[in-house]
Amino acid sequence: MIALAPTQLFTGDGIVEDVTVRIDGGRIVEVAAGVETDAVKLDGLLAPGFVDVQVNGGGGVLFNDSQTVETLAVIAGTHRQFGVTGFMATLISDERDKTVRAIEAVGEAIRAGVDGVLGLHLEGPWLSEPRRGVHPARFLREMDTDDLNILTRKLSFPLMVTVAPEQIGPTTIRALVDAGVIVSLGHTAAAAEDVERAIDAGATGFTHLFNAMPPMEGRNPGPLGVALGRPDCWAGLILDGIHVHPASARAAFVAKTADRLVLVSDAMATIGSAQNAMTLFGETITVKDGALRTEAGTLAGAHLELSGAVRNAVAMLGASREEALRMASLTPASFMKAGDERGRIAQGYRADMVLLDSEMRVKATWIGGRQVH
C-alpha cells in the first residue's frame, strides 16, 4: 500500500486539497479527505497521467523505421518524462508488412510490460492522395480484403485507424467498428455528406483537426465543418501554435469543449533527443523555429510533447488548468474506450499519475503506482 498526499489533486473533475491518495496493486483504492500521517508529501499538483493518441517516435527513434519492442521501449521512456502514461504508437502510411509487424510489436510490448504502451494508431495508408501531406503517395491504397482481415483480428489492445471517407466507404467502416477498431477521419477532402455517412457508420474521431483537410466554407463545410458541428465526435489537435493558428484552435475549443477536444503531440524522433534533424522515407526533416519541415517546407509531424500542449492550452486557448489537463487525460482515454480505468484519480482507476509544478511542468510520473520518472 502506498499513500501520497499532494499539495493539490486534480481528480479528473476538479482540483481539491488536503487529501490522501492510497494505491495498492497498481490501482487507486481510496481518495481520502485529510493528509494522513503515513502519506508521502508531494509538492505540486497531482493529476491523471497523460494519454497521447498520436506518437510517431521520440528519443531519436521512429516507429516507421523499426517496429520492435526495443523501439517502443525507447519511445515510451522518452514520453514518460513528459507525463505520458499511455500512448498509441503511430505508424505513418507504409508497406503492409510493416502494419503486421507494428501490430505484433505493440502486442509483444504490452505483454512484456513496457510501461506506457497503450495501443496502435495506423495513420493510413487509406488516405486521400491530394491531402496526404508527407505520407508517400506510393503507399496509399484502398482497403482490400487482406487489409480488412489484418485489422479485424481480435486484439488485446486498442487499435485506431485514420482513414479518408472518400477512400473507405461506410460499409467498410462499419465492419471495422464492429470488430472493435476505433475509426478516425483524416487526410481527407471528402464532401460533408460523405463525412456524415462515415460517422453514422461508426467513425468517432478526427485526426489532427484542420491539418490535411480543406478549410471550411459556408456552402462547403467539408470535414472541418462536420467535425466542429458534431458533439458526438472527438477531434485531435496539434497545439504547438504552428500547425493551427491559436485563433482557429480557440474556435475548435469553444465548439468541441474539453470533453471532445483531444490534445496530441504527433511527436517525431527528435523529441527527447539532442538531434535537430531526422530522416523520413529517405527525406531529411529538420527542426527550425520549433517545427519539423521537409526541404520544401511541408510540416512533417511535430516537435512537440504532450505536457507542452497542456501548457499551450492554458496560454493559447484560455483553458483552465482543469480543462487543459482533461484534454490530455480523460478525454483521449475516453476516445480510446479506456475512460473507465484511465484519466481519473478515483477508486478503481489505474494509478497512472503525473506531478506538475506551478508552471505545469512535469516533476514525476507514475504508471500502475510505480514511479517511472
C-alpha positions in Angstrom: 0.0 0.0 0.0 1.3 3.4 -1.0 -0.1 6.7 0.3 0.5 10.0 -1.4 -0.5 13.5 -0.2 -0.1 16.1 -2.9 -0.4 19.9 -2.3 -3.3 19.8 -4.8 -5.1 16.9 -6.6 -6.9 17.0 -9.9 -9.3 14.1 -9.8 -10.4 14.4 -13.4 -13.3 16.6 -12.4 -11.9 19.3 -10.2 -8.9 20.4 -8.1 -9.0 19.6 -4.4 -6.6 20.0 -1.5 -5.9 18.2 1.8 -6.4 14.7 0.5 -4.5 11.4 0.6 -4.4 9.0 -2.4 -4.0 5.4 -1.4 -2.7 2.9 -4.0 -2.5 -0.9 -4.0 -1.9 -3.4 -6.7 -1.4 -0.7 -9.3 -4.8 0.8 -8.7 -6.2 3.6 -6.6 -8.1 2.2 -3.7 -9.1 5.4 -2.0 -9.0 9.1 -2.2 -9.5 10.2 1.4 -10.1 13.6 2.9 -7.2 14.9 5.0 -3.4 14.4 4.9 -2.7 11.1 6.7 0.4 10.7 8.8 1.9 7.8 6.8 1.5 9.6 3.5 4.4 10.8 1.3 4.0 14.5 0.9 4.2 15.7 -2.7 4.9 19.4 -3.6 2.7 20.1 -6.6 -0.4 19.2 -8.5 -1.0 15.5 -8.9 -3.1 14.8 -12.0 -4.2 11.8 -14.0 -1.4 10.6 -16.4 -1.5 11.9 -19.9 -2.8 9.8 -22.8 -1.3 10.6 -26.2 -3.2 9.0 -29.2 -0.6 10.1 -31.8 3.1 9.3 -31.1 5.3 8.6 -34.1 8.6 8.5 -32.2 10.9 10.0 -29.6 14.3 9.7 -28.1 15.9 9.6 -31.5 13.8 6.7 -32.9 10.8 6.4 -35.2 8.3 3.6 -35.2 8.2 3.5 -39.0 11.9 2.8 -39.0 11.7 -0.2 -36.7 8.6 -2.0 -35.4 10.1 -3.7 -32.4 9.6 -3.9 -28.7 13.0 -2.2 -28.2 11.9 0.8 -30.3 8.6 1.1 -28.3 10.6 1.0 -25.1 12.7 3.9 -26.1 9.7 5.9 -27.2 7.8 5.1 -24.0 10.8 6.0 -21.9 11.1 9.3 -23.7 7.4 10.3 -23.3 7.2 9.2 -19.7 9.4 12.2 -18.7 6.6 14.4 -20.2 3.9 12.8 -18.1 2.6 10.4 -20.7 1.4 7.2 -19.0 -0.4 5.7 -22.1 0.3 6.3 -25.8 -0.9 5.0 -29.1 2.2 4.0 -31.1 1.6 5.6 -34.5 2.6 4.1 -37.9 2.5 6.5 -40.8 1.4 5.1 -44.2 3.8 2.4 -45.2 4.1 -1.2 -46.6 1.6 -3.8 -45.5 4.3 -5.9 -43.9 5.1 -3.0 -41.5 1.5 -2.9 -40.5 1.6 -6.5 -39.5 4.9 -6.0 -37.6 3.5 -3.0 -35.9 0.5 -4.9 -34.6 2.8 -7.7 -33.4 5.3 -5.3 -31.7 2.7 -3.5 -29.8 1.2 -6.8 -28.5 4.6 -8.0 -27.5 5.5 -4.8 -25.8 2.3 -4.9 -23.7 2.9 -8.5 -22.8 6.5 -7.7 -21.8 5.2 -4.9 -19.5 6.7 -1.9 -21.4 5.3 0.9 -19.3 3.2 3.4 -21.3 2.3 1.4 -24.4 -1.4 1.6 -24.7 -2.2 0.5 -28.3 -1.6 1.2 -32.0 -2.7 4.0 -34.3 -2.4 3.3 -38.0 -2.4 6.7 -39.7 -3.1 5.5 -43.2 -2.4 4.3 -45.8 -6.1 4.6 -46.6 -5.9 8.3 -47.2 -6.7 10.9 -49.9 -3.8 11.5 -52.2 -4.3 15.3 -52.5 -4.3 15.6 -48.7 -1.6 13.1 -48.0 0.9 15.6 -46.6 4.2 13.8 -46.0 2.7 10.4 -46.5 4.3 8.9 -49.6 1.9 8.5 -52.5 3.3 5.1 -53.4 2.0 3.6 -50.1 -1.6 5.0 -50.4 -4.2 2.4 -51.4 -7.8 1.3 -51.0 -8.6 -1.1 -48.2 -8.7 -4.6 -49.6 -9.7 -7.9 -48.1 -6.2 -8.6 -46.9 -6.1 -5.3 -45.1 -9.5 -5.9 -43.6 -8.6 -9.3 -42.3 -5.4 -7.9 -40.7 -7.3 -5.1 -39.0 -10.3 -7.1 -37.8 -8.4 -9.7 -35.9 -9.2 -9.8 -32.2 -6.6 -7.8 -30.3 -5.9 -7.3 -26.6 -5.3 -3.6 -27.0 -6.9 -0.6 -28.7 -6.4 -0.3 -32.4 -7.2 3.1 -34.1 -7.1 3.7 -37.8 -7.1 7.0 -39.6 -8.9 6.8 -42.9 -10.3 9.2 -45.6 -14.1 8.7 -46.2 -13.5 9.2 -50.0 -11.3 6.1 -49.8 -13.1 4.0 -47.3 -16.9 3.7 -47.6 -19.5 3.3 -44.8 -19.8 -0.5 -45.2 -16.0 -1.0 -44.6 -16.1 1.5 -41.7 -18.9 -0.4 -40.1 -17.0 -3.7 -40.5 -14.0 -2.2 -38.7 -16.1 -0.7 -35.9 -18.0 -4.0 -35.4 -14.6 -5.6 -34.9 -13.7 -3.1 -32.2 -11.5 -0.8 -34.3 -11.6 2.9 -33.4 -12.0 4.8 -36.7 -10.8 8.4 -37.0 -11.2 10.5 -40.2 -8.3 12.5 -41.5 -6.1 13.3 -44.5 -9.3 13.9 -46.4 -11.2 16.4 -48.6 -14.4 14.5 -48.5 -17.7 16.2 -49.0 -19.7 16.9 -45.8 -22.3 14.3 -46.8 -19.6 11.6 -47.1 -18.1 12.6 -43.7 -21.5 12.4 -42.1 -22.1 9.0 -43.6 -18.8 7.8 -42.2 -19.7 9.0 -38.7 -23.1 7.4 -39.0 -21.3 4.1 -39.9 -19.3 4.3 -36.6 -16.3 6.6 -37.1 -15.9 8.6 -33.8 -13.0 11.0 -34.3 -11.0 13.3 -36.5 -7.2 13.2 -36.8 -5.2 16.4 -36.3 -8.1 18.8 -36.9 -7.5 21.5 -39.5 -4.4 19.8 -40.8 -4.5 17.7 -44.0 -8.1 18.8 -44.7 -9.5 21.8 -46.7 -10.8 25.0 -44.9 -14.4 25.3 -44.0 -16.6 27.4 -46.3 -20.2 28.5 -45.8 -21.6 26.4 -48.6 -18.9 23.7 -48.5 -18.3 22.8 -44.8 -16.2 19.7 -45.6 -14.6 17.6 -42.9 -13.8 20.5 -40.7 -17.4 21.9 -40.6 -18.7 18.4 -39.8 -16.1 17.9 -37.1 -16.9 21.2 -35.4 -20.7 20.6 -35.6 -20.8 17.0 -34.3 -20.9 16.9 -30.5 -20.7 13.1 -30.6 -17.2 13.0 -32.1 -13.7 13.6 -30.7 -11.1 15.7 -32.5 -7.3 15.6 -32.1 -5.4 18.9 -32.1 -1.7 19.6 -32.5 -1.4 22.6 -30.3 2.0 23.9 -31.0 0.9 27.3 -32.4 2.4 26.2 -35.7 0.1 23.5 -37.1 -3.0 25.5 -36.2 -3.3 29.3 -35.6 -4.3 30.0 -32.0 -7.5 31.7 -33.1 -8.6 28.7 -35.1 -7.7 26.4 -32.1 -9.8 28.6 -29.8 -12.7 28.2 -32.2 -12.3 24.5 -32.0 -12.1 24.6 -28.2 -15.3 26.5 -28.0 -17.1 24.2 -30.4 -15.8 20.9 -29.1 -15.2 21.7 -25.4 -12.6 20.0 -23.2 -14.8 16.8 -23.3 -14.3 16.2 -27.0 -11.1 18.1 -28.0 -8.0 15.8 -27.7 -4.5 17.2 -27.3 -2.0 15.2 -29.3 1.7 15.6 -29.8 2.2 14.0 -33.2 5.8 13.7 -31.9 8.6 12.5 -34.1 12.0 11.1 -33.3 13.5 14.5 -32.4 11.5 14.9 -29.2 13.5 14.0 -26.1 16.8 13.8 -28.1 19.6 16.2 -28.9 19.1 15.8 -32.7 17.6 18.6 -34.7 17.1 16.5 -37.9 15.8 13.1 -38.9 15.1 11.1 -42.0 11.6 10.2 -43.1 11.2 7.9 -46.2 14.7 9.0 -47.3 14.0 12.7 -46.9 15.7 14.9 -44.4 13.3 16.6 -41.9 14.7 19.5 -39.9 13.7 21.3 -36.8 13.5 25.0 -37.4 11.7 27.6 -35.2 10.0 24.8 -33.3 8.6 23.0 -36.4 9.7 19.9 -38.3 9.7 20.5 -42.1 10.9 19.0 -45.3 13.2 20.8 -47.5 10.2 22.0 -49.4 8.7 23.4 -46.2 6.0 20.8 -45.6 5.2 20.1 -42.0 6.2 16.5 -41.1 4.8 15.6 -37.7 5.6 17.8 -34.8 8.4 18.7 -32.5 6.0 18.8 -29.5 5.4 16.8 -26.4 2.1 16.5 -24.5 2.9 18.5 -21.4 3.9 21.4 -23.7 0.5 21.0 -25.4 -1.2 21.2 -22.0 0.7 24.4 -21.2 -0.2 25.8 -24.6 -3.9 25.0 -24.0 -3.8 27.4 -21.0 -1.8 30.1 -22.8 -3.4 29.9 -26.3 -6.9 28.7 -25.7 -7.6 30.4 -22.4 -8.4 27.0 -21.0 -8.5 26.4 -17.2 -6.0 24.1 -15.7 -8.7 21.5 -15.3 -9.8 21.8 -18.9 -6.2 21.6 -20.2 -5.5 18.5 -18.1 -8.7 16.8 -19.1 -7.9 17.2 -22.8 -4.7 15.3 -22.2 -6.1 12.6 -20.0 -9.7 11.6 -19.6 -10.8 12.9 -23.0 -8.3 10.9 -25.0 -8.8 7.9 -22.7 -12.5 8.0 -23.4 -11.8 8.3 -27.2 -9.7 5.1 -26.9 -12.5 3.4 -24.9 -10.4 3.4 -21.8 -12.1 6.1 -19.8 -13.3 3.6 -17.3 -9.8 3.0 -16.0 -7.6 5.9 -17.2 -8.0 9.7 -16.9 -9.2 10.0 -13.3 -7.7 9.7 -9.9 -10.6 7.8 -8.3 -11.2 4.5 -6.7 -10.7 1.6 -9.0 -8.8 3.5 -11.7 -5.2 2.7 -12.7 -2.7 4.6 -10.6 -1.3 6.4 -13.6 -0.4 9.9 -12.5 1.7 12.9 -13.2 3.0 15.5 -10.7 3.2 19.1 -12.0 4.8 22.2 -10.7 3.2 25.7 -10.6 4.1 26.2 -14.3 2.5 22.9 -15.3 5.9 21.2 -15.9 6.4 17.6 -15.1 8.1 16.7 -11.9 7.3 13.0 -11.7 5.3 10.3 -13.4 3.8 7.1 -12.0 2.4 4.1 -14.1 0.5 1.5 -12.2 1.5 3.0 -8.9 5.2 2.7 -9.7 7.3 5.9 -10.2 8.8 5.7 -13.6 10.2 9.3 -13.9 
